[in-house]
Amino acid sequence: VSVSLAATGTGNGIVQPTGVTDGNGIITGRFTSTVAGSKTVTATAGSETLAQQATITVTAAAVSAAQSTVSATPASIVAGTTDSTEVTVTARDAFGNAIAGATVVLGVTGGSGNTAVQPSATTNAAGVAVGYVRSTGAGAKTITATINGTAVTQTAAVTVTAAGVSATTSTISVASATISAGVGSTNVTVTARDAFSNPIAGATVVIAATGSDNTITQPGVTAA
């Protein structure tokens, strides 16, 4: 008798048995699938659908560097030890199936002062693991991830901006400590920095001086 096979779910590939059953009533086909999950295989022999069914569990394949993803929210944070960006890593195989139980390790490059807080657990059933990145160093940062040792192709970009002005790390200097009354002048340079010594662009600077009859040309805002 001829036999045809069918299966539930998607992404299935069935190589139907060829010919008819042998003298022992046996015939063999083949089942594959690119979509993970539980599949139920049924068989029709002649015109009769067999009451018995077979269950196959399709598991995700190995981690795919191209299909797995890395994202960071928000894309801009303030320099320091408290503000951070949440990094979401999703592990997938080459067919887009989520991979549970995978170990994710985060990395961050760009400047200094970077801290990557690693995910506290392996990926969940949706293939997701979450960690955090913060930095005391302002500038552009690139966040990377490996999943079970495989480097994910995608990276996430985060900008760290300087914190508020620090009175202790900001500086003021003069080009000449001595000038002639009435005709002499000296340049006054002010550098605005935050508590982590990051320069602060766009800060309004107002210069003042003790004594009397002083003339001060105000500088405006700090440069980038």
Secondary structure, DSSP 8 states (H G I E B T S, - for coil): --EEEEESSSSEEEE---S---TTS----EEEESS-EEEEEEEEETTEE-S--EEEEE---S--TTT-EEEEESSEEESSSS--EEEEEE-B-TT--B-TT--EEEEEESSS-EEEE--SS---TTSEEEEEEEESS-EEEEEEEEETTEE-S--EEEEEE--S--TTT-EEEES-S---TTT----EEEE-B-TT--B-TT-EE----SSSS------EE---
